[in-house]
């Protein structure tokens, strides 16, 4: 499949790019090992963190580390900037996730919903960079996307009976099967997509090998939130927005 068949550019909030070879494989292998060591060494400190671990969401004791951003120093930034030149501010901290079972799978949603749920702490302009960390993609969950040139914002349904992966969409907003696409990612590849792209965790069957991944959200310089921390792809340094 050529590059043009893996880029769906419908607008700044509705696009999907399958970014091949964005990060060196050896860098991601090292990252995966360090994350595994950190997860083995820490223990969730509160009830929410323990519930998160049950569905594969890493606790703050793992996520809150500037070292996870070192991969951006080794990534193909020229390629990344060619895709999304305005999105240079990487939000801290990242999401780190291991999908081990069906309970850990995220329903259909748009990332805009999570930003809205944060209120004033959310970003008006935001994209997601999803990076799988496993060498072999076969028989592991991936992301499934709705490819729809007319896709706009969808009203979310909040599942109050669960603590994580709460957002879903109404039956009438679920995409038709012919609009749904999955892509096989090799280690080093990533998905880069806009906040209105409907997506979910997908596995071909209920029996699968676990999937490890990291997600970074990025925003623009004009949309940073005062008091929040960022790693800038312009300066390759961390900073706190709104401070000298």
Secondary structure, DSSP 4 states (H G I P E B T S, - for coil): --GGGGEEEEETTEEEEEETT-S-HHHHHHHHHHHHHHHHH----SHHHHHHHHTTBPPHHHH--GGGGGHHHHS-HHHHHHH-TT--EEESS-EEEEE-SGGG---SB-HHHHHHHTGGGS-SS-EEEEEE--S--TTB-EEEEE--TT-----EEE-TT-SSS-EEE-GGGSPPGGGEEE-PPPTT-EEEEETT--EEEE-SSS--B-EEEEEEEEE-GGGPPTT-EEEETTTTEEEETT--
